[in-house]
Amino acid sequence: MQYKHNSSDSFTRCSFCGREIARDKMILLDEQDQKTVLHMTCKQCNTATLVFIYNNNAGGSMGMGIATDMDHLEVVSKLGESPVSTDEVISVHKLLSNYKGNSVDFIKKV
Ligand SMILES: [Zn+2]
């Protein structure tokens, strides 16, 4: 199954107020073959959002954003010191299974 929807836009919006996040407020925290983690801060409401994006082998991708009270440095240290638990991975994948979008173009420009 390959998703072709052009909805990369949805990854760049504030998880709280829905405003589009400026590029200079996005920080790439982690990027591996099939996983990308971004930290974004909304200029409007100052809410920080963590965005997890998974690319599948078919060239599509899916992702989700969650509000966080951690700044990007805290997130980096968390990512480094404590791997995400299996339960968290499963819950994220369940959420992602309902998402149809493509963020590849957006990510490559970051
Ligand atoms: Zn906001």
Residues whose N, C-alpha, C, O or C-beta is under 5 A from the ligand:
A	BS01	ZN	C14 F16 C17 G18 R19 C42 Q44 C45 N46 T47
